[in-house]
Amino acid sequence: MTKKRRKLNKDFEKKIYTSKKNVELVLAKIYDIDDEDIQKEYMSAFNGVVLLFENLKQDYENQGFNESSEELLNNYKNAFNHFESEFEI
């Protein structure tokens, strides 16, 4: 049986790329925190955002653009925005 080709979406790929850069920027800022306890607190809080981004990226790489893609992106964005509102970075 032939494998179904994944559906690609250039606009969605741009959103994933931008999300990746945002995650990398926040992680770099967290790693720059000198106080180890504060750094651990920020990392602990940001791990959920990183996990949601990884799920989004993995889903797109494996399945392409599908009915759950926008939901995964919205979940990531909501978590990222919540982190930004709770933590000054």
SULZI-V501930 format. One record per residue. N is the residue number from 1. SS is DSSP state (H for helix, E for strand, - for the rest). OMEGA is omega in radians with two decimals (* if undefined). Layout:
{{N & SS & OMEGA} {N & SS & OMEGA}}
This chain:
{{1 & - & -3.12} {2 & - & 3.14} {3 & - & 3.13} {4 & - & 3.12} {5 & - & 3.12} {6 & - & -3.13} {7 & E & -3.12} {8 & - & -3.14} {9 & - & -3.07} {10 & H & 3.13} {11 & H & 3.14} {12 & H & 3.10} {13 & H & 3.09} {14 & H & 3.12} {15 & H & 3.11} {16 & H & 3.13} {17 & H & 3.12} {18 & H & 3.11} {19 & H & 3.12} {20 & H & 3.14} {21 & H & 3.10} {22 & H & 3.12} {23 & H & 3.14} {24 & H & 3.14} {25 & H & 3.13} {26 & H & 3.10} {27 & H & 3.11} {28 & H & 3.11} {29 & H & 3.12} {30 & H & 3.13} {31 & H & 3.12} {32 & - & 3.13} {33 & - & -3.08} {34 & - & -3.11} {35 & - & -3.05} {36 & H & 3.13} {37 & H & 3.12} {38 & H & 3.12} {39 & H & 3.11} {40 & H & 3.13} {41 & H & 3.12} {42 & H & -3.14} {43 & H & 3.12} {44 & H & -3.14} {45 & H & -3.06} {46 & H & -3.12} {47 & H & 3.11} {48 & H & 3.11} {49 & H & 3.14} {50 & H & 3.13} {51 & H & 3.11} {52 & H & 3.09} {53 & H & 3.14} {54 & H & 3.08} {55 & H & 3.11} {56 & H & -3.12} {57 & H & -3.13} {58 & H & 3.12} {59 & H & -3.13} {60 & H & 3.14} {61 & H & -3.09} {62 & H & -3.00} {63 & H & -3.06} {64 & E & -3.14} {65 & - & -3.10} {66 & - & -3.06} {67 & - & -3.14} {68 & - & -3.07} {69 & H & -3.13} {70 & H & 3.11} {71 & H & 3.11} {72 & H & 3.11} {73 & H & 3.12} {74 & H & 3.09} {75 & H & 3.11} {76 & H & -3.10} {77 & H & 3.12} {78 & H & 3.13} {79 & H & 3.13} {80 & H & 3.13} {81 & H & 3.10} {82 & H & 3.11} {83 & H & -3.14} {84 & H & -3.13} {85 & H & -3.11} {86 & H & -3.04} {87 & - & 3.07} {88 & - & 3.14} {89 & - & *}}
